[in-house]
Amino acid sequence: MLKFEHVTKTYKGGKKAVKDLNLDIQKGEFICFIGPSGCGKTTTMKMINRLIEPSEGKILINDKDILKEDPVKLRRSIGYVIQQIGLMPHMTIRDNIVLVPKLLKWSDEKKHERAKELIKLVDLPEEYLDKYPYELSGGQQQRIGVLRALAADQTLILMDEPFGALDPITRDALQEEFKNLQQELGKTIIFVTHDMDEALKLADRIVIMRDGQVVQFDTPDEILRHPADSFVEDFIGKDRLIEAQPNVTMVSQIMNANPVSITADKSLQAAIQLMKERRVDTLLVVDEQNILKGFIDVEQIDSNRRTATSVVDILEKNVFYVKEDALLRDTVQRILKRGYKYVPVVDNHKKLVGIVTRASLVDMVYDSIWGDDTDTTSTEQKGEELVHNSQGGE
C-alpha cells in the first residue's frame, strides 16, 4: 500500500530531518509514528501527501511514485486530519464533510447521501448536518474532522495528533470509536502522536523514531516485550507493568462474567433492593436483548429521589466500555490512569458480557511487582476471585 525507499529530507544548512527511511506498510494497517520532538515523525507524514517534498528516495502508494503524481490530485486522494480540526466556521457540518467530494465535482445528491451515511458512523443525529461548527462540542467537531477525511472514500488517511487538544475522557472515547471505525472500514491509517499510551492502544504496528531515523518498527506487544535498545525502554516507560503478565492479555481472561445489571423500565425501589442484595453501589442498565444502555448509581438515586420513580428517569447514557477481545493494557489505562472504578465489557453487538474492576487490575499489577514465585495461584484466578466481589468500587 505505502512504501518508503531510502527517503531523506534535508533542509537548508544541511540539517537532515529524515535519514534514509525504509518502510513497507500494508493495506488496512493502523501505523503510529512516535518519538521525541524533532525526531522527524511529522515530516515523514507530510512527505506522503507532498506538503513537504522529499530530498532523496521514493515514496510509493500502490506501486506508484508519488513524485510523478499531480500534487493537488494526490492530496485529494488522501484523507488528512489535524489536531486543530480545521473546520470552516462559515460552512454547515454537511458542507464541511463533503468539502473534498465538492472539489471532485460529485453531484449534490451523492454528496448529501454521503454526508448522511457518514454522520451515522459516529452516532451523531442527522439534524447536526445543518448546524455550524460553533454549535458542536470539541469532541463532536473532531468527529466531523475525521468524517471529512473519509468523505471521498480515500483508502489512505493521515492523522497528525488529531486528539491531542481534547480532554482525557473525550480523547479516550474518540480513540476507541475511531479504532472500531477503522477496523470496520478497512482504511490504512498513518497516525502521528507523542503519546505512547495512544500508540499502544491504536496501532497495529508502531514506528519509533529518533534523530530522523527508525529505531524500532514492530507490533505493540513485540516492542513492549523486546524493546530494541535502552532508548526504546525509556521511551515506553516502566509503568506499563501489565505487559509483564504474558499469559493474561485479553479482557475476557480477567472479566467477571456475571455483572449486576437491571433494565431501564424497573422502578428505583427495585434498583435499590438489587443494590442491597448484591452489595454494589452501581448498576449497569441493559435492554431486553442485554444491550448495554448506561448505568445508575447511589448518588444519582439520592439526588433524584424526590422526582424520579424509575431507572430510565436517572439513566446515565455516557458509559465507557471495552470489547471482550480488547487488550488488557487498554483497560489498565482506562481504570488505573483515568480513575474509573470499573469498565463494562461487551461483545461485538454491544451485549453486556462482563465487567472488569479497578480492584482486579490493581491485584495484577501488585503481582507483577511483588509477586511471590512460590504462589501457584495464577494472576487470572486471583483477578476472578477479586472481581467477583467488587463491582461498584468496594
C-alpha positions as CSV (number, residue, x, y, z in Angstrom):
1,M,0.0,0.0,0.0
2,L,2.7,2.5,1.1
3,K,6.4,2.2,0.8
4,F,9.4,4.4,1.6
5,E,12.6,3.6,-0.2
6,H,15.7,5.4,1.1
7,V,13.8,8.6,1.8
8,T,15.8,11.5,3.1
9,K,14.7,15.1,3.9
10,T,17.5,17.7,4.0
11,Y,16.8,21.3,4.9
12,K,18.9,24.4,4.1
13,G,22.2,24.3,6.0
14,G,22.4,20.5,5.6
15,K,20.2,19.5,8.5
16,K,18.6,16.1,7.9
17,A,15.1,15.8,9.4
18,V,14.7,12.3,8.0
19,K,17.6,10.0,7.1
20,D,17.5,7.0,4.7
21,L,14.0,5.9,5.7
22,N,12.8,2.5,4.5
23,L,9.3,1.3,5.5
24,D,6.7,-1.1,4.0
25,I,3.1,-0.6,5.1
26,Q,0.4,-3.0,4.2
27,K,-3.2,-2.1,3.2
28,G,-5.6,-1.8,6.1
29,E,-2.8,-1.3,8.7
30,F,-3.0,1.3,11.5
31,I,0.5,2.7,11.8
32,C,1.6,5.1,14.6
33,F,4.7,7.2,14.3
34,I,6.1,8.3,17.7
35,G,9.2,9.8,19.1
36,P,10.6,12.9,20.9
37,S,10.1,16.4,19.4
38,G,12.2,16.9,16.3
39,C,12.6,13.2,15.6
40,G,11.1,13.5,12.1
41,K,7.7,11.9,12.5
42,T,5.6,14.8,11.3
43,T,8.0,15.5,8.4
44,T,7.7,11.8,7.4
45,M,3.9,12.0,7.4
46,K,3.8,15.3,5.4
47,M,6.0,13.9,2.7
48,I,3.3,11.3,2.0
49,N,0.9,14.0,0.6
50,R,3.8,16.2,-0.5
51,L,3.1,19.0,1.9
52,I,6.8,18.5,2.3
53,E,8.9,17.3,-0.6
54,P,11.5,14.6,0.0
55,S,15.1,15.4,-0.9
56,E,16.0,11.9,-1.9
57,G,14.4,8.5,-2.4
58,K,11.0,7.3,-3.4
59,I,7.6,7.1,-1.8
60,L,5.2,4.7,-3.4
61,I,1.4,4.4,-3.0
62,N,0.0,1.3,-4.6
63,D,3.4,0.9,-6.5
64,K,3.1,4.5,-8.0
65,D,5.8,7.0,-7.3
66,I,4.0,10.0,-5.7
67,L,6.7,12.4,-7.0
68,K,5.4,11.7,-10.5
69,E,1.8,12.5,-9.5
70,D,0.0,15.8,-9.6
71,P,0.3,17.0,-6.0
72,V,-3.2,18.5,-5.9
73,K,-4.8,15.3,-7.2
74,L,-2.6,13.3,-4.8
75,R,-3.8,15.3,-1.8
76,R,-7.5,14.9,-2.8
77,S,-7.0,11.1,-2.9
78,I,-5.6,11.1,0.7
79,G,-7.6,11.9,3.8
80,Y,-6.0,14.3,6.3
81,V,-6.9,15.1,9.9
82,I,-5.1,17.6,12.0
83,Q,-5.2,18.5,15.7
84,Q,-6.8,21.9,15.1
85,I,-9.6,20.1,13.2
86,G,-9.7,22.9,10.6
87,L,-13.5,23.0,10.1
88,M,-14.7,26.0,8.1
89,P,-16.7,28.1,10.6
90,H,-19.0,29.7,7.9
91,M,-20.0,26.3,6.5
92,T,-22.6,23.9,7.8
93,I,-21.4,20.5,9.1
94,R,-22.8,19.0,5.9
95,D,-20.7,21.3,3.7
96,N,-17.6,20.7,5.8
97,I,-17.9,16.9,5.5
98,V,-18.3,17.0,1.7
99,L,-15.6,19.6,1.0
100,V,-13.4,17.2,-0.9
101,P,-16.2,15.5,-2.8
102,K,-17.3,19.0,-3.9
103,L,-13.8,19.7,-5.3
104,L,-14.1,16.3,-7.0
105,K,-17.3,17.5,-8.6
106,W,-19.7,15.0,-7.1
107,S,-23.4,15.6,-7.7
108,D,-25.4,17.3,-4.9
109,E,-27.5,14.1,-4.4
110,K,-24.3,12.0,-4.0
111,K,-22.8,14.5,-1.6
112,H,-25.9,14.7,0.6
113,E,-26.2,10.9,0.7
114,R,-22.6,10.6,1.7
115,A,-22.9,13.1,4.5
116,K,-26.0,11.3,5.9
117,E,-24.2,7.9,5.6
118,L,-21.1,9.2,7.4
119,I,-22.7,11.0,10.3
120,K,-24.4,7.8,11.3
121,L,-21.0,6.1,11.7
122,V,-20.2,8.4,14.7
123,D,-23.6,8.2,16.3
124,L,-24.5,11.9,15.7
125,P,-28.1,12.7,14.7
126,E,-28.7,13.6,11.1
127,E,-30.1,17.1,12.1
128,Y,-26.5,18.0,13.1
129,L,-25.7,18.3,9.3
130,D,-27.5,21.6,9.3
131,K,-25.6,23.0,12.3
132,Y,-22.4,25.1,12.3
133,P,-19.1,24.1,14.0
134,Y,-19.6,26.5,16.9
135,E,-22.8,24.7,17.8
136,L,-20.9,21.5,18.5
137,S,-18.6,20.4,21.4
138,G,-14.9,19.9,20.8
139,G,-15.3,16.1,20.7
140,Q,-18.1,16.4,18.2
141,Q,-16.1,18.8,16.0
142,Q,-13.2,16.3,16.0
143,R,-15.6,13.6,14.8
144,I,-16.6,15.8,11.9
145,G,-12.9,16.3,11.1
146,V,-12.5,12.6,10.9
147,L,-15.6,12.2,8.7
148,R,-14.3,14.8,6.3
149,A,-11.2,12.7,5.8
150,L,-13.4,9.7,5.0
151,A,-15.9,11.6,2.8
152,A,-14.3,10.8,-0.6
153,D,-13.7,7.2,0.4
154,Q,-10.0,7.6,0.4
155,T,-8.2,4.4,1.3
156,L,-5.2,6.2,3.0
157,I,-5.8,8.6,5.9
158,L,-3.1,10.8,7.5
159,M,-3.7,11.9,11.1
160,D,-1.5,14.5,12.8
161,E,-2.1,14.3,16.6
162,P,-5.9,14.6,16.0
163,F,-6.9,14.0,19.6
164,G,-4.2,16.0,21.3
165,A,-6.2,19.1,22.2
166,L,-9.1,17.1,23.7
167,D,-9.8,16.4,27.4
168,P,-8.7,12.9,28.6
169,I,-12.3,11.5,28.8
170,T,-13.3,12.7,25.3
171,R,-10.0,11.7,23.9
172,D,-10.3,8.2,25.3
173,A,-13.8,7.8,23.9
174,L,-12.8,9.0,20.4
175,Q,-9.7,6.7,20.3
176,E,-12.0,3.7,20.9
177,E,-14.6,4.9,18.5
178,F,-12.1,5.6,15.7
179,K,-10.2,2.3,16.1
180,N,-13.6,0.5,15.7
181,L,-14.4,2.6,12.7
182,Q,-11.0,1.9,11.1
183,Q,-11.4,-1.8,11.6
184,E,-14.9,-1.7,10.1
185,L,-14.0,0.3,7.0
186,G,-10.5,-1.2,6.4
187,K,-8.7,2.1,5.9
188,T,-4.9,2.4,6.0
189,I,-4.1,4.9,8.7
190,I,-0.8,6.8,9.3
191,F,-1.1,8.4,12.7
192,V,1.4,10.8,14.4
193,T,1.3,11.0,18.2
194,H,3.6,12.0,21.1
195,D,1.5,9.7,23.5
196,M,2.8,6.2,23.9
197,D,-0.4,5.0,25.5
198,E,-2.3,6.2,22.5
199,A,0.1,4.4,20.1
200,L,-0.1,1.2,22.1
201,K,-3.9,1.3,22.1
202,L,-4.5,2.1,18.4
203,A,-1.6,0.8,16.4
204,D,-1.2,-2.5,14.5
205,R,2.5,-1.5,14.3
206,I,4.5,1.4,15.8
207,V,7.3,3.3,14.2
208,I,9.6,4.7,17.0
209,M,11.9,7.5,15.6
210,R,14.9,9.3,16.9
211,D,17.0,11.9,15.1
212,G,15.3,11.3,11.8
213,Q,15.8,7.5,11.9
214,V,13.7,4.5,12.7
215,V,14.8,2.9,16.0
216,Q,12.1,0.1,16.0
217,F,9.2,-0.8,13.8
218,D,7.0,-3.5,15.2
219,T,3.8,-4.5,16.9
220,P,2.9,-3.0,20.3
221,D,3.4,-6.4,22.0
222,E,6.8,-7.0,20.5
223,I,8.0,-3.5,21.3
224,L,6.8,-3.9,24.9
225,R,8.4,-7.3,25.4
226,H,11.5,-6.9,23.3
227,P,12.5,-3.2,23.1
228,A,15.3,-2.6,20.6
229,D,17.5,-0.6,23.0
230,S,17.6,1.5,26.1
231,F,16.1,4.5,24.3
232,V,13.0,2.5,23.5
233,E,12.9,1.1,27.0
234,D,13.0,4.6,28.5
235,F,10.5,6.0,25.9
236,I,7.8,3.4,26.5
237,G,8.3,3.8,30.3
238,K,8.5,1.2,33.0
239,D,5.0,1.9,34.4
240,R,3.3,-0.4,31.8
241,L,3.7,-3.3,34.1
242,I,0.7,-5.2,32.9
243,E,2.9,-6.4,30.0
244,A,4.9,-8.4,32.5
245,Q,2.0,-10.8,32.5
246,P,2.5,-12.6,29.1
247,N,-0.3,-15.2,29.8
248,V,-3.0,-12.7,30.6
249,T,-3.5,-10.4,27.6
250,M,-7.2,-10.2,26.8
251,V,-10.0,-8.6,28.8
252,S,-12.1,-11.8,28.6
253,Q,-9.4,-13.6,30.7
254,I,-9.9,-11.4,33.7
255,M,-13.5,-10.1,33.5
256,N,-16.3,-11.2,35.8
257,A,-18.9,-12.8,33.5
258,N,-21.8,-12.0,35.9
259,P,-22.1,-8.2,36.2
260,V,-25.0,-6.8,38.2
261,S,-27.5,-5.3,35.7
262,I,-31.1,-4.0,35.5
263,T,-33.5,-3.0,32.7
264,A,-34.5,0.7,32.3
265,D,-38.2,0.0,33.0
266,K,-37.6,-1.2,36.5
267,S,-38.5,1.1,39.5
268,L,-35.9,2.8,41.6
269,Q,-37.2,0.8,44.5
270,A,-36.3,-2.4,42.7
271,A,-32.9,-0.9,41.8
272,I,-32.2,-0.1,45.5
273,Q,-33.2,-3.6,46.6
274,L,-30.9,-5.2,44.0
275,M,-28.0,-3.0,45.1
276,K,-28.6,-4.1,48.7
277,E,-28.8,-7.7,47.8
278,R,-25.7,-7.7,45.6
279,R,-23.8,-5.2,47.8
280,V,-22.9,-2.8,45.0
281,D,-23.3,0.9,44.5
282,T,-23.7,0.9,40.7
283,L,-26.0,-1.0,38.3
284,L,-25.4,-1.4,34.6
285,V,-28.5,-0.8,32.6
286,V,-29.4,-3.1,29.7
287,D,-32.4,-3.6,27.4
288,E,-34.4,-6.8,26.9
289,Q,-31.7,-8.1,24.5
290,N,-29.0,-7.4,27.1
291,I,-27.6,-4.4,25.1
292,L,-25.7,-2.0,27.3
293,K,-27.6,1.3,27.6
294,G,-25.8,3.1,30.5
295,F,-25.7,2.9,34.3
296,I,-27.1,4.3,37.5
297,D,-25.5,4.7,40.9
298,V,-26.5,5.5,44.5
299,E,-25.5,9.2,44.1
300,Q,-27.9,9.6,41.2
301,I,-30.7,7.9,43.2
302,D,-30.1,10.1,46.2
303,S,-30.0,13.3,44.1
304,N,-33.3,12.5,42.3
305,R,-35.3,10.5,44.9
306,R,-38.0,13.2,45.1
307,T,-38.7,13.4,41.4
308,A,-37.6,10.1,39.8
309,T,-39.5,6.9,40.1
310,S,-37.9,4.5,37.6
311,V,-34.4,3.6,36.3
312,V,-34.9,5.4,33.0
313,D,-35.5,8.7,34.8
314,I,-31.9,8.9,36.0
315,L,-30.1,6.7,33.4
316,E,-26.6,8.0,32.6
317,K,-26.0,7.0,28.9
318,N,-22.4,8.2,28.7
319,V,-20.8,4.9,29.8
320,F,-17.3,3.7,28.8
321,Y,-16.9,0.1,27.8
322,V,-14.4,-2.3,26.2
323,K,-14.9,-5.3,24.0
324,E,-14.2,-8.7,25.4
325,D,-11.3,-9.3,22.9
326,A,-9.7,-5.9,23.8
327,L,-6.1,-6.0,25.1
328,L,-5.8,-5.6,28.8
329,R,-3.3,-2.7,28.5
330,D,-6.1,-0.5,27.1
331,T,-8.3,-1.4,30.1
332,V,-5.5,-0.7,32.5
333,Q,-5.1,2.8,31.1
334,R,-8.8,3.5,31.5
335,I,-9.2,2.3,35.0
336,L,-5.8,2.9,36.7
337,K,-4.9,6.2,35.0
338,R,-8.4,7.7,34.5
339,G,-9.7,6.8,37.9
340,Y,-12.6,4.6,36.8
341,K,-13.9,2.1,39.4
342,Y,-14.9,-0.4,36.7
343,V,-15.3,-0.8,32.9
344,P,-18.2,-2.9,31.4
345,V,-17.3,-5.5,28.8
346,V,-19.4,-6.0,25.7
347,D,-19.4,-8.3,22.7
348,N,-19.3,-7.1,19.0
349,H,-23.1,-6.5,19.2
350,K,-22.7,-4.3,22.4
351,K,-24.3,-7.0,24.5
352,L,-23.1,-6.9,28.1
353,V,-20.9,-9.9,28.8
354,G,-18.9,-8.9,31.8
355,I,-17.1,-6.3,33.9
356,V,-13.5,-5.5,34.8
357,T,-12.9,-3.6,38.0
358,R,-10.1,-1.4,39.3
359,A,-9.5,-3.9,42.2
360,S,-8.8,-6.8,39.8
361,L,-6.3,-4.9,37.8
362,V,-4.5,-3.5,40.8
363,D,-4.1,-7.1,42.1
364,M,-2.5,-8.0,38.8
365,V,-0.1,-5.0,38.9
366,Y,0.8,-5.9,42.5
367,D,1.6,-9.4,41.4
368,S,3.8,-8.2,38.6
369,I,5.8,-6.0,41.0
370,W,5.8,-8.0,44.2
371,G,4.6,-11.5,43.2
372,D,5.8,-14.4,45.1
373,D,7.3,-17.1,42.9
374,T,6.1,-19.7,45.3
375,D,2.5,-18.7,44.9
376,T,0.9,-21.2,42.5
377,T,-2.4,-19.3,42.1
378,S,-2.4,-17.7,38.7
379,T,-3.0,-14.0,38.3
380,E,-6.0,-14.7,36.2
381,Q,-7.6,-16.8,39.1
382,K,-6.8,-14.1,41.6
383,G,-8.4,-11.5,39.3
384,E,-11.5,-13.6,39.0
385,E,-11.7,-14.0,42.8
386,L,-11.4,-10.3,43.5
387,V,-13.6,-9.1,40.7
388,H,-16.4,-11.4,41.9
389,N,-16.8,-9.2,44.9
390,S,-16.1,-5.7,43.6
391,Q,-18.5,-4.2,41.1
392,G,-19.1,-0.6,42.1
393,G,-15.8,0.2,43.8
394,E,-15.8,-1.7,47.1
